[in-house]
Amino acid sequence: MTDPLISVVIPLYNEEEAIDELYRQLTAALEAYGAPYEVIVADDGSTDGSFEKLSAIHQRDPRWRIIRFRRNFGQTAGFSAGFDRARGEVILTIDADLQNDPADIPKLMAKIDEGYDIVSGWRVDRQDTFLTRKLPSMVANRLISHSTNVQLHDYGCSLKAYRADVVKNINLYGELHRFIPAMASGYGVRVAEAPVNHRAREHGKSKYGISRTFRVLLDLMTVYFLLGYSTRPIHVFGGVGLISFGLGVLIGLYLTLVKFALGQDIGTRPLLLLAVLLILLGVQMIAMGLLGELIIRTYYESTGKSIYYVREELG
């Protein structure tokens, strides 16, 4: 079998009604594009007839490869399983609910051909409710762009294209799939956006609610730390520790002056407790930073991972 140029990765959960139409539209779009391809579907523990339909598709079209999870692990796990098994030079991701339009795939591939490493779809005319979906997404997109310095209008769009050598170097945990462009920015990748069509959901129901926004904020803290301090944790923990320790010492010096110069009793003053607390907190934070440095060094040396990334090399 010819090695594919494109690998399409689709995480899927209880989308029985959409599968046949997904196959028809995706096949039409990929065959019209004309490049060898494969489709990898990660069935995330569906409880309806999704796997049976996917099995039937695999029997008549072996380009469709199916992964069946033992239980529901989440969308990020589906992407990760697909990335691990993808053989194409370019990996495309798309939702299974048909809200992403497979006909937009050539737009993303055109940007890849221009030399970009990641191309993110931008749902300009998004067909979702404003209060529960669009507004939280707008706030999250601006916050993520500001925090990571990777300016994208739509981090949440699943329709994206990645060069395989970029995305295969990223380990995904939790719900970090939407942060792949930001996480990859640490490798010096080139990121672009392409306006794409977005359609109203016709089958099934959304698997996400307003609570997803809070998980995004927590994941953003993780990404911010990984991007800025993953190889130097002492800078963040030690910095906070030095500030805390310094404030505690200053308050302690002030109380010493009050005690011996003015003869006042400081034993019952809340400032004394605050000074002790700040000094102890400072020592703990510095210790955490040093432990973090030891852990980071153990990680990089035991796995053989490099702290730098090479785009290309001549000679």
Secondary structure by P-SEA (a helix, b strand, c coil): cccccbbbbbbbcccccaaaaaaaaaaaaaaaacccbbbbbbccccccaaaaaaaaaaaacccbbbbbbcccccaaaaaaaaaaaccccbbbbbbccccccccaaaaaaaaaaacccbbbbbcccccccccccaaaaaaaaaaaaaaccccccccccccccccaaaaaaccccccccccccccccccbbbbbbbbbbbbcccccccccccaaaaaaaaaaaaaaaaacccccaaaaaaaaaaaaaaaaaaaaaaaaaaaccccccccccaaaaaaaaaaaaaaaaaaaaaaaaaaaaaaaaaacccccccccccc
